[in-house]
Amino acid sequence: MVSQYVDATRLLEILFAKGSRPSLRRVRDQQMNHMIPFIKIGRRVFFDTVQVKAHRYARAIGRKR
């Protein structure tokens, strides 16, 4: 899988099916509480899709990364 840096809206499109997506606000809350990995370049925030998927998987099986 190739890493790509995307904004929050695109991250939701990649990770979730249309009918089961959480809100953009939920992603921002997780970002603000450092519950998902992100990088900040200037004022813009990006998410590495591979890191977010690995982080979600690790939390699902009970380990933290």
N, C-alpha and C positions, 0 to 999 in steps of 0.2 A: 504494500500500500504506500502511496506517495503522500508525503506531507503537503498540505496546502494551508496557507493562512487565509482565513475568511472572517467576515464580520459576523455578528450575532445572528442576523436574519438568515444568512446563508448557512450557518452552522445548524440552525434548526431544520432547514430544508434537507441537509445532508443526513442528519442523525435520526429524524423522525418522519414517519408517514404523515401525510397531510391531515388526516383525521385524528391523529394522536399527539400532535405537537403541543408542548407547553407554550405558555406565552413568552413573548420577548422579555417582559418584566421579570419572569422567573429566571431567565438566563442572566439578566443584569443583577438580580439579587444574589445568584450564585457567584457571579464575578466579584461583586463588592465584598462578599464574605469569604473570598478565596477558596471556594468549594470546587471550582474547575480551573484548570490552567489557562492562562492567557498571557499575551505580551502587549505592551503598550508602546507605541511609536508616536511620540509627540502627544497629541490629544486623542489619537485613534487607538482603538482596542481591536486586537485580532486574536483568533483562536486557531491553534494548530489542530486540525481534525484528528490526526493520529494520536496526539497526546490526550485530547479530550476523550476519545474512544477508549484508550488504554486506562485512563483514570476512572472512567465510568465502569469499565469491566472490573478493575481492581476493587472498587467500592462495592460492586454487586456481589463479589465472592468474599467480601469481608476483610480485605487488606487495604491499607492506605499506601499511596505512593507519594 
